[in-house]
Amino acid sequence: MSKVDPWSVLKMAFLLSVALGIVTVVAAIVLWTVLDLTGIFDQVDGLLGTLAAPKAAASN
């Protein structure tokens, strides 16, 4: 087994964490864009509107 320099491990871990952070942000943007283009957000908004409407009407 070879000895590993702690500074090299720290630099590699930092670079990998930065790369993983960038990949996560890009994946979130792509997912958000795909969901927006397919109209999922509008469907959820409509569903929540219909679910909340009877409760608001019943309380009046």
PQR file with spaces between the fields and no chain letter, atoms N, CA, C, O and H, PARSE charges and radii, in Angstrom:
ATOM       1  N    MET     1       0.852   -1.175    0.000 -0.4000 1.5000
ATOM       2  CA   MET     1       0.000    0.000    0.000 -0.0000 2.0000
ATOM       3  C    MET     1       0.894    1.232    0.000  0.5500 1.7000
ATOM       4  O    MET     1       1.857    1.309    0.764 -0.5500 1.4000
ATOM       5  N    SER     2       0.578    2.180   -0.846 -0.4000 1.5000
ATOM       6  CA   SER     2       1.406    3.384   -0.930 -0.0000 2.0000
ATOM       7  C    SER     2       0.848    4.476   -0.032  0.5500 1.7000
ATOM       8  O    SER     2      -0.337    4.491    0.299 -0.5500 1.4000
ATOM       9  H    SER     2      -0.204    2.118   -1.466  0.4000 1.0000
ATOM      10  N    LYS     3       1.715    5.370    0.345 -0.4000 1.5000
ATOM      11  CA   LYS     3       1.314    6.476    1.217 -0.0000 2.0000
ATOM      12  C    LYS     3       0.708    7.594    0.364  0.5500 1.7000
ATOM      13  O    LYS     3       1.224    7.928   -0.702 -0.5500 1.4000
ATOM      14  H    LYS     3       2.678    5.357    0.075  0.4000 1.0000
ATOM      15  N    VAL     4      -0.371    8.152    0.844 -0.4000 1.5000
ATOM      16  CA   VAL     4      -1.064    9.213    0.112 -0.0000 2.0000
ATOM      17  C    VAL     4      -0.878   10.508    0.887  0.5500 1.7000
ATOM      18  O    VAL     4      -1.078   10.568    2.100 -0.5500 1.4000
ATOM      19  H    VAL     4      -0.790    7.881    1.711  0.4000 1.0000
ATOM      20  N    ASP     5      -0.490   11.536    0.152 -0.4000 1.5000
ATOM      21  CA   ASP     5      -0.264   12.845    0.759 -0.0000 2.0000
ATOM      22  C    ASP     5      -1.614   13.467    1.149  0.5500 1.7000
ATOM      23  O    ASP     5      -2.513   13.536    0.311 -0.5500 1.4000
ATOM      24  H    ASP     5      -0.327   11.487   -0.834  0.4000 1.0000
ATOM      25  N    PRO     6      -1.775   13.917    2.391 -0.5600 1.5000
ATOM      26  CA   PRO     6      -3.058   14.509    2.803  0.2800 2.0000
ATOM      27  C    PRO     6      -3.435   15.751    1.984  0.5500 1.7000
ATOM      28  O    PRO     6      -4.617   15.981    1.727 -0.5500 1.4000
ATOM      29  N    TRP     7      -2.462   16.538    1.578 -0.4000 1.5000
ATOM      30  CA   TRP     7      -2.755   17.735    0.784 -0.0000 2.0000
ATOM      31  C    TRP     7      -3.331   17.349   -0.578  0.5500 1.7000
ATOM      32  O    TRP     7      -4.234   18.018   -1.080 -0.5500 1.4000
ATOM      33  H    TRP     7      -1.502   16.351    1.786  0.4000 1.0000
ATOM      34  N    SER     8      -2.816   16.276   -1.178 -0.4000 1.5000
ATOM      35  CA   SER     8      -3.351   15.807   -2.460 -0.0000 2.0000
ATOM      36  C    SER     8      -4.781   15.302   -2.295  0.5500 1.7000
ATOM      37  O    SER     8      -5.632   15.542   -3.152 -0.5500 1.4000
ATOM      38  H    SER     8      -2.083   15.732   -0.770  0.4000 1.0000
ATOM      39  N    VAL     9      -5.039   14.616   -1.215 -0.4000 1.5000
ATOM      40  CA   VAL     9      -6.393   14.132   -0.948 -0.0000 2.0000
ATOM      41  C    VAL     9      -7.344   15.307   -0.752  0.5500 1.7000
ATOM      42  O    VAL     9      -8.471   15.282   -1.247 -0.5500 1.4000
ATOM      43  H    VAL     9      -4.348   14.421   -0.519  0.4000 1.0000
ATOM      44  N    LEU    10      -6.901   16.327   -0.039 -0.4000 1.5000
ATOM      45  CA   LEU    10      -7.731   17.511    0.192 -0.0000 2.0000
ATOM      46  C    LEU    10      -8.043   18.223   -1.117  0.5500 1.7000
ATOM      47  O    LEU    10      -9.186   18.614   -1.355 -0.5500 1.4000
ATOM      48  H    LEU    10      -5.985   16.347    0.362  0.4000 1.0000
ATOM      49  N    LYS    11      -7.031   18.394   -1.968 -0.4000 1.5000
ATOM      50  CA   LYS    11      -7.250   19.058   -3.256 -0.0000 2.0000
ATOM      51  C    LYS    11      -8.193   18.247   -4.134  0.5500 1.7000
ATOM      52  O    LYS    11      -9.082   18.807   -4.774 -0.5500 1.4000
ATOM      53  H    LYS    11      -6.103   18.076   -1.774  0.4000 1.0000
ATOM      54  N    MET    12      -8.007   16.939   -4.167 -0.4000 1.5000
ATOM      55  CA   MET    12      -8.861   16.088   -4.993 -0.0000 2.0000
ATOM      56  C    MET    12     -10.300   16.093   -4.472  0.5500 1.7000
ATOM      57  O    MET    12     -11.240   16.146   -5.265 -0.5500 1.4000
ATOM      58  H    MET    12      -7.284   16.483   -3.647  0.4000 1.0000
ATOM      59  N    ALA    13     -10.480   16.040   -3.177 -0.4000 1.5000
ATOM      60  CA   ALA    13     -11.824   16.070   -2.602 -0.0000 2.0000
ATOM      61  C    ALA    13     -12.512   17.409   -2.899  0.5500 1.7000
ATOM      62  O    ALA    13     -13.709   17.451   -3.182 -0.5500 1.4000
ATOM      63  H    ALA    13      -9.717   15.997   -2.533  0.4000 1.0000
ATOM      64  N    PHE    14     -11.749   18.485   -2.832 -0.4000 1.5000
ATOM      65  CA   PHE    14     -12.319   19.800   -3.133 -0.0000 2.0000
ATOM      66  C    PHE    14     -12.757   19.884   -4.590  0.5500 1.7000
ATOM      67  O    PHE    14     -13.852   20.361   -4.887 -0.5500 1.4000
ATOM      68  H    PHE    14     -10.776   18.451   -2.603  0.4000 1.0000
ATOM      69  N    LEU    15     -11.900   19.419   -5.497 -0.4000 1.5000
ATOM      70  CA   LEU    15     -12.243   19.469   -6.921 -0.0000 2.0000
ATOM      71  C    LEU    15     -13.446   18.580   -7.226  0.5500 1.7000
ATOM      72  O    LEU    15     -14.313   18.957   -8.014 -0.5500 1.4000
ATOM      73  H    LEU    15     -11.011   19.032   -5.255  0.4000 1.0000
ATOM      74  N    LEU    16     -13.500   17.418   -6.615 -0.4000 1.5000
ATOM      75  CA   LEU    16     -14.645   16.541   -6.842 -0.0000 2.0000
ATOM      76  C    LEU    16     -15.935   17.127   -6.271  0.5500 1.7000
ATOM      77  O    LEU    16     -17.000   16.971   -6.868 -0.5500 1.4000
ATOM      78  H    LEU    16     -12.795   17.111   -5.975  0.4000 1.0000
ATOM      79  N    SER    17     -15.852   17.789   -5.139 -0.4000 1.5000
ATOM      80  CA   SER    17     -17.054   18.395   -4.567 -0.0000 2.0000
ATOM      81  C    SER    17     -17.541   19.568   -5.408  0.5500 1.7000
ATOM      82  O    SER    17     -18.746   19.767   -5.561 -0.5500 1.4000
ATOM      83  H    SER    17     -14.987   17.916   -4.654  0.4000 1.0000
ATOM      84  N    VAL    18     -16.611   20.342   -5.952 -0.4000 1.5000
ATOM      85  CA   VAL    18     -17.006   21.439   -6.843 -0.0000 2.0000
ATOM      86  C    VAL    18     -17.654   20.881   -8.107  0.5500 1.7000
ATOM      87  O    VAL    18     -18.681   21.387   -8.559 -0.5500 1.4000
ATOM      88  H    VAL    18     -15.632   20.181   -5.828  0.4000 1.0000
ATOM      89  N    ALA    19     -17.053   19.839   -8.674 -0.4000 1.5000
ATOM      90  CA   ALA    19     -17.618   19.225   -9.873 -0.0000 2.0000
ATOM      91  C    ALA    19     -19.000   18.650   -9.596  0.5500 1.7000
ATOM      92  O    ALA    19     -19.910   18.800  -10.411 -0.5500 1.4000
ATOM      93  H    ALA    19     -16.219   19.428   -8.306  0.4000 1.0000
ATOM      94  N    LEU    20     -19.165   17.993   -8.452 -0.4000 1.5000
ATOM      95  CA   LEU    20     -20.470   17.441   -8.090 -0.0000 2.0000
ATOM      96  C    LEU    20     -21.498   18.547   -7.874  0.5500 1.7000
ATOM      97  O    LEU    20     -22.667   18.380   -8.223 -0.5500 1.4000
ATOM      98  H    LEU    20     -18.426   17.870   -7.790  0.4000 1.0000
ATOM      99  N    GLY    21     -21.083   19.656   -7.312 -0.4000 1.5000
ATOM     100  CA   GLY    21     -21.988   20.789   -7.134 -0.0000 2.0000
ATOM     101  C    GLY    21     -22.446   21.356   -8.467  0.5500 1.7000
ATOM     102  O    GLY    21     -23.622   21.677   -8.640 -0.5500 1.4000
ATOM     103  H    GLY    21     -20.134   19.792   -7.029  0.4000 1.0000
ATOM     104  N    ILE    22     -21.517   21.480   -9.410 -0.4000 1.5000
ATOM     105  CA   ILE    22     -21.871   21.999  -10.731 -0.0000 2.0000
ATOM     106  C    ILE    22     -22.822   21.040  -11.436  0.5500 1.7000
ATOM     107  O    ILE    22     -23.798   21.472  -12.049 -0.5500 1.4000
ATOM     108  H    ILE    22     -20.562   21.220   -9.269  0.4000 1.0000
ATOM     109  N    VAL    23     -22.543   19.745  -11.354 -0.4000 1.5000
ATOM     110  CA   VAL    23     -23.421   18.745  -11.971 -0.0000 2.0000
ATOM     111  C    VAL    23     -24.811   18.796  -11.351  0.5500 1.7000
ATOM     112  O    VAL    23     -25.805   18.663  -12.064 -0.5500 1.4000
ATOM     113  H    VAL    23     -21.750   19.394  -10.856  0.4000 1.0000
ATOM     114  N    THR    24     -24.900   18.983  -10.051 -0.4000 1.5000
ATOM     115  CA   THR    24     -26.195   19.047   -9.377 -0.0000 2.0000
ATOM     116  C    THR    24     -26.996   20.265   -9.828  0.5500 1.7000
ATOM     117  O    THR    24     -28.198   20.163  -10.075 -0.5500 1.4000
ATOM     118  H    THR    24     -24.092   19.091   -9.472  0.4000 1.0000
ATOM     119  N    VAL    25     -26.341   21.404   -9.935 -0.4000 1.5000
ATOM     120  CA   VAL    25     -27.035   22.622  -10.375 -0.0000 2.0000
ATOM     121  C    VAL    25     -27.511   22.479  -11.816  0.5500 1.7000
ATOM     122  O    VAL    25     -28.645   22.840  -12.131 -0.5500 1.4000
ATOM     123  H    VAL    25     -25.365   21.486   -9.735  0.4000 1.0000
ATOM     124  N    VAL    26     -26.665   21.959  -12.688 -0.4000 1.5000
ATOM     125  CA   VAL    26     -27.058   21.784  -14.092 -0.0000 2.0000
ATOM     126  C    VAL    26     -28.206   20.782  -14.197  0.5500 1.7000
ATOM     127  O    VAL    26     -29.140   21.000  -14.969 -0.5500 1.4000
ATOM     128  H    VAL    26     -25.744   21.665  -12.432  0.4000 1.0000
ATOM     129  N    ALA    27     -28.154   19.696  -13.440 -0.4000 1.5000
ATOM     130  CA   ALA    27     -29.234   18.708  -13.479 -0.0000 2.0000
ATOM     131  C    ALA    27     -30.546   19.302  -12.974  0.5500 1.7000
ATOM     132  O    ALA    27     -31.612   19.004  -13.514 -0.5500 1.4000
ATOM     133  H    ALA    27     -27.395   19.519  -12.813  0.4000 1.0000
ATOM     134  N    ALA    28     -30.473   20.136  -11.946 -0.4000 1.5000
ATOM     135  CA   ALA    28     -31.687   20.770  -11.424 -0.0000 2.0000
ATOM     136  C    ALA    28     -32.284   21.729  -12.454  0.5500 1.7000
ATOM     137  O    ALA    28     -33.503   21.790  -12.615 -0.5500 1.4000
ATOM     138  H    ALA    28     -29.607   20.378  -11.507  0.4000 1.0000
ATOM     139  N    ILE    29     -31.430   22.475  -13.147 -0.4000 1.5000
ATOM     140  CA   ILE    29     -31.922   23.403  -14.173 -0.0000 2.0000
ATOM     141  C    ILE    29     -32.557   22.642  -15.326  0.5500 1.7000
ATOM     142  O    ILE    29     -33.611   23.037  -15.824 -0.5500 1.4000
ATOM     143  H    ILE    29     -30.440   22.426  -13.017  0.4000 1.0000
ATOM     144  N    VAL    30     -31.925   21.552  -15.753 -0.4000 1.5000
ATOM     145  CA   VAL    30     -32.480   20.751  -16.843 -0.0000 2.0000
ATOM     146  C    VAL    30     -33.813   20.139  -16.435  0.5500 1.7000
ATOM     147  O    VAL    30     -34.770   20.160  -17.209 -0.5500 1.4000
ATOM     148  H    VAL    30     -31.069   21.231  -15.348  0.4000 1.0000
ATOM     149  N    LEU    31     -33.879   19.596  -15.226 -0.4000 1.5000
ATOM     150  CA   LEU    31     -35.128   19.000  -14.746 -0.0000 2.0000
ATOM     151  C    LEU    31     -36.238   20.038  -14.643  0.5500 1.7000
ATOM     152  O    LEU    31     -37.372   19.777  -15.044 -0.5500 1.4000
ATOM     153  H    LEU    31     -33.101   19.580  -14.597  0.4000 1.0000
ATOM     154  N    TRP    32     -35.919   21.209  -14.109 -0.4000 1.5000
ATOM     155  CA   TRP    32     -36.904   22.285  -13.984 -0.0000 2.0000
ATOM     156  C    TRP    32     -37.412   22.697  -15.366  0.5500 1.7000
ATOM     157  O    TRP    32     -38.611   22.904  -15.548 -0.5500 1.4000
ATOM     158  H    TRP    32     -34.998   21.421  -13.783  0.4000 1.0000
ATOM     159  N    THR    33     -36.507   22.816  -16.338 -0.4000 1.5000
ATOM     160  CA   THR    33     -36.894   23.215  -17.692 -0.0000 2.0000
ATOM     161  C    THR    33     -37.785   22.165  -18.345  0.5500 1.7000
ATOM     162  O    THR    33     -38.779   22.507  -18.984 -0.5500 1.4000
ATOM     163  H    THR    33     -35.533   22.648  -16.190  0.4000 1.0000
ATOM     164  N    VAL    34     -37.438   20.897  -18.189 -0.4000 1.5000
ATOM     165  CA   VAL    34     -38.254   19.832  -18.773 -0.0000 2.0000
ATOM     166  C    VAL    34     -39.640   19.814  -18.141  0.5500 1.7000
ATOM     167  O    VAL    34     -40.639   19.681  -18.848 -0.5500 1.4000
ATOM     168  H    VAL    34     -36.630   20.619  -17.669  0.4000 1.0000
ATOM     169  N    LEU    35     -39.714   19.944  -16.829 -0.4000 1.5000
ATOM     170  CA   LEU    35     -41.022   19.962  -16.167 -0.0000 2.0000
ATOM     171  C    LEU    35     -41.841   21.174  -16.576  0.5500 1.7000
ATOM     172  O    LEU    35     -43.062   21.084  -16.703 -0.5500 1.4000
ATOM     173  H    LEU    35     -38.903   20.052  -16.254  0.4000 1.0000
ATOM     174  N    ASP    36     -41.185   22.302  -16.781 -0.4000 1.5000
ATOM     175  CA   ASP    36     -41.889   23.514  -17.204 -0.0000 2.0000
ATOM     176  C    ASP    36     -42.404   23.374  -18.631  0.5500 1.7000
ATOM     177  O    ASP    36     -43.526   23.786  -18.927 -0.5500 1.4000
ATOM     178  H    ASP    36     -40.193   22.376  -16.677  0.4000 1.0000
ATOM     179  N    LEU    37     -41.598   22.796  -19.515 -0.4000 1.5000
ATOM     180  CA   LEU    37     -42.021   22.638  -20.900 -0.0000 2.0000
ATOM     181  C    LEU    37     -43.141   21.621  -21.052  0.5500 1.7000
ATOM     182  O    LEU    37     -43.960   21.745  -21.963 -0.5500 1.4000
ATOM     183  H    LEU    37     -40.687   22.461  -19.274  0.4000 1.0000
ATOM     184  N    THR    38     -43.197   20.627  -20.187 -0.4000 1.5000
ATOM     185  CA   THR    38     -44.267   19.632  -20.278 -0.0000 2.0000
ATOM     186  C    THR    38     -45.555   20.100  -19.616  0.5500 1.7000
ATOM     187  O    THR    38     -46.589   19.448  -19.757 -0.5500 1.4000
ATOM     188  H    THR    38     -42.532   20.526  -19.447  0.4000 1.0000
ATOM     189  N    GLY    39     -45.514   21.200  -18.909 -0.4000 1.5000
ATOM     190  CA   GLY    39     -46.725   21.752  -18.309 -0.0000 2.0000
ATOM     191  C    GLY    39     -47.084   21.153  -16.967  0.5500 1.7000
ATOM     192  O    GLY    39     -48.220   21.287  -16.515 -0.5500 1.4000
ATOM     193  H    GLY    39     -44.674   21.730  -18.794  0.4000 1.0000
ATOM     194  N    ILE    40     -46.150   20.504  -16.333 -0.4000 1.5000
ATOM     195  CA   ILE    40     -46.432   19.869  -15.039 -0.0000 2.0000
ATOM     196  C    ILE    40     -46.805   20.917  -13.988  0.5500 1.7000
ATOM     197  O    ILE    40     -47.716   20.707  -13.187 -0.5500 1.4000
ATOM     198  H    ILE    40     -45.226   20.395  -16.700  0.4000 1.0000
ATOM     199  N    PHE    41     -46.098   22.037  -14.000 -0.4000 1.5000
ATOM     200  CA   PHE    41     -46.360   23.065  -12.990 -0.0000 2.0000
ATOM     201  C    PHE    41     -47.758   23.647  -13.139  0.5500 1.7000
ATOM     202  O    PHE    41     -48.421   23.931  -12.141 -0.5500 1.4000
ATOM     203  H    PHE    41     -45.358   22.207  -14.651  0.4000 1.0000
ATOM     204  N    ASP    42     -48.209   23.827  -14.376 -0.4000 1.5000
ATOM     205  CA   ASP    42     -49.567   24.331  -14.595 -0.0000 2.0000
ATOM     206  C    ASP    42     -50.616   23.322  -14.128  0.5500 1.7000
ATOM     207  O    ASP    42     -51.645   23.699  -13.566 -0.5500 1.4000
ATOM     208  H    ASP    42     -47.670   23.597  -15.186  0.4000 1.0000
ATOM     209  N    GLN    43     -50.348   22.036  -14.365 -0.4000 1.5000
ATOM     210  CA   GLN    43     -51.283   20.998  -13.923 -0.0000 2.0000
ATOM     211  C    GLN    43     -51.356   20.931  -12.403  0.5500 1.7000
ATOM     212  O    GLN    43     -52.438   20.790  -11.833 -0.5500 1.4000
ATOM     213  H    GLN    43     -49.513   21.729  -14.822  0.4000 1.0000
ATOM     214  N    VAL    44     -50.213   21.031  -11.756 -0.4000 1.5000
ATOM     215  CA   VAL    44     -50.202   21.003  -10.287 -0.0000 2.0000
ATOM     216  C    VAL    44     -50.909   22.235   -9.735  0.5500 1.7000
ATOM     217  O    VAL    44     -51.648   22.145   -8.754 -0.5500 1.4000
ATOM     218  H    VAL    44     -49.334   21.146  -12.219  0.4000 1.0000
ATOM     219  N    ASP    45     -50.683   23.380  -10.362 -0.4000 1.5000
ATOM     220  CA   ASP    45     -51.343   24.609   -9.920 -0.0000 2.0000
ATOM     221  C    ASP    45     -52.858   24.491  -10.081  0.5500 1.7000
ATOM     222  O    ASP    45     -53.611   24.907   -9.200 -0.5500 1.4000
ATOM     223  H    ASP    45     -50.083   23.454  -11.158  0.4000 1.0000
ATOM     224  N    GLY    46     -53.301   23.932  -11.187 -0.4000 1.5000
ATOM     225  CA   GLY    46     -54.727   23.739  -11.390 -0.0000 2.0000
ATOM     226  C    GLY    46     -55.328   22.753  -10.406  0.5500 1.7000
ATOM     227  O    GLY    46     -56.431   22.953   -9.897 -0.5500 1.4000
ATOM     228  H    GLY    46     -52.690   23.594  -11.902  0.4000 1.0000
ATOM     229  N    LEU    47     -54.584   21.681  -10.143 -0.4000 1.5000
ATOM     230  CA   LEU    47     -55.060   20.691   -9.184 -0.0000 2.0000
ATOM     231  C    LEU    47     -55.171   21.284   -7.787  0.5500 1.7000
ATOM     232  O    LEU    47     -56.165   21.062   -7.096 -0.5500 1.4000
ATOM     233  H    LEU    47     -53.688   21.518  -10.556  0.4000 1.0000
ATOM     234  N    LEU    48     -54.172   22.026   -7.373 -0.4000 1.5000
ATOM     235  CA   LEU    48     -54.220   22.653   -6.052 -0.0000 2.0000
ATOM     236  C    LEU    48     -55.325   23.705   -5.981  0.5500 1.7000
ATOM     237  O    LEU    48     -55.937   23.900   -4.931 -0.5500 1.4000
ATOM     238  H    LEU    48     -53.364   22.206   -7.934  0.4000 1.0000
ATOM     239  N    GLY    49     -55.574   24.375   -7.093 -0.4000 1.5000
ATOM     240  CA   GLY    49     -56.670   25.347   -7.131 -0.0000 2.0000
ATOM     241  C    GLY    49     -58.021   24.685   -6.964  0.5500 1.7000
ATOM     242  O    GLY    49     -58.891   25.206   -6.266 -0.5500 1.4000
ATOM     243  H    GLY    49     -55.076   24.216   -7.946  0.4000 1.0000
ATOM     244  N    THR    50     -58.204   23.533   -7.604 -0.4000 1.5000
ATOM     245  CA   THR    50     -59.488   22.847   -7.470 -0.0000 2.0000
ATOM     246  C    THR    50     -59.640   22.208   -6.090  0.5500 1.7000
ATOM     247  O    THR    50     -60.749   22.119   -5.563 -0.5500 1.4000
ATOM     248  H    THR    50     -57.498   23.110   -8.172  0.4000 1.0000
ATOM     249  N    LEU    51     -58.533   21.768   -5.512 -0.4000 1.5000
ATOM     250  CA   LEU    51     -58.628   21.189   -4.178 -0.0000 2.0000
ATOM     251  C    LEU    51     -58.879   22.253   -3.115  0.5500 1.7000
ATOM     252  O    LEU    51     -59.544   21.981   -2.115 -0.5500 1.4000
ATOM     253  H    LEU    51     -57.632   21.841   -5.941  0.4000 1.0000
ATOM     254  N    ALA    52     -58.360   23.451   -3.316 -0.4000 1.5000
ATOM     255  CA   ALA    52     -58.507   24.513   -2.330 -0.0000 2.0000
ATOM     256  C    ALA    52     -59.824   25.270   -2.497  0.5500 1.7000
ATOM     257  O    ALA    52     -60.286   25.892   -1.540 -0.5500 1.4000
ATOM     258  H    ALA    52     -57.820   23.672   -4.128  0.4000 1.0000
ATOM     259  N    ALA    53     -60.435   25.239   -3.664 -0.4000 1.5000
ATOM     260  CA   ALA    53     -61.650   26.000   -3.925 -0.0000 2.0000
ATOM     261  C    ALA    53     -62.823   25.554   -3.051  0.5500 1.7000
ATOM     262  O    ALA    53     -63.484   26.414   -2.468 -0.5500 1.4000
ATOM     263  H    ALA    53     -60.059   24.734   -4.441  0.4000 1.0000
ATOM     264  N    PRO    54     -63.116   24.268   -2.929 -0.5600 1.5000
ATOM     265  CA   PRO    54     -64.261   23.884   -2.086  0.2800 2.0000
ATOM     266  C    PRO    54     -64.072   24.264   -0.625  0.5500 1.7000
ATOM     267  O    PRO    54     -65.037   24.620    0.051 -0.5500 1.4000
ATOM     268  N    LYS    55     -62.863   24.195   -0.141 -0.4000 1.5000
ATOM     269  CA   LYS    55     -62.621   24.573    1.258 -0.0000 2.0000
ATOM     270  C    LYS    55     -62.876   26.061    1.470  0.5500 1.7000
ATOM     271  O    LYS    55     -63.418   26.461    2.500 -0.5500 1.4000
ATOM     272  H    LYS    55     -62.079   23.906   -0.691  0.4000 1.0000
ATOM     273  N    ALA    56     -62.483   26.883    0.491 -0.4000 1.5000
ATOM     274  CA   ALA    56     -62.705   28.319    0.621 -0.0000 2.0000
ATOM     275  C    ALA    56     -64.201   28.636    0.519  0.5500 1.7000
ATOM     276  O    ALA    56     -64.700   29.515    1.221 -0.5500 1.4000
ATOM     277  H    ALA    56     -62.043   26.558   -0.346  0.4000 1.0000
ATOM     278  N    ALA    57     -64.912   27.922   -0.352 -0.4000 1.5000
ATOM     279  CA   ALA    57     -66.354   28.178   -0.533 -0.0000 2.0000
ATOM     280  C    ALA    57     -67.131   27.680    0.699  0.5500 1.7000
ATOM     281  O    ALA    57     -68.125   28.289    1.095 -0.5500 1.4000
ATOM     282  H    ALA    57     -64.507   27.207   -0.923  0.4000 1.0000
ATOM     283  N    ALA    58     -66.682   26.593    1.287 -0.4000 1.5000
ATOM     284  CA   ALA    58     -67.398   26.042    2.442 -0.0000 2.0000
ATOM     285  C    ALA    58     -67.245   26.911    3.665  0.5500 1.7000
ATOM     286  O    ALA    58     -68.121   26.906    4.530 -0.5500 1.4000
ATOM     287  H    ALA    58     -65.875   26.098    0.966  0.4000 1.0000
ATOM     288  N    SER    59     -66.170   27.651    3.767 -0.4000 1.5000
ATOM     289  CA   SER    59     -65.953   28.466    4.960 -0.0000 2.0000
ATOM     290  C    SER    59     -66.748   29.762    4.922  0.5500 1.7000
ATOM     291  O    SER    59     -66.887   30.428    5.947 -0.5500 1.4000
ATOM     292  H    SER    59     -65.458   27.655    3.064  0.4000 1.0000
ATOM     293  N    ASN    60     -67.281   30.136    3.742 -0.4000 1.5000
ATOM     294  CA   ASN    60     -68.054   31.393    3.649 -0.0000 2.0000
ATOM     295  C    ASN    60     -69.430   31.207    4.108  0.5500 1.7000
ATOM     296  O    ASN    60     -70.217   32.153    4.100 -0.5500 1.4000
ATOM     297  H    ASN    60     -67.169   29.595    2.908  0.4000 1.0000
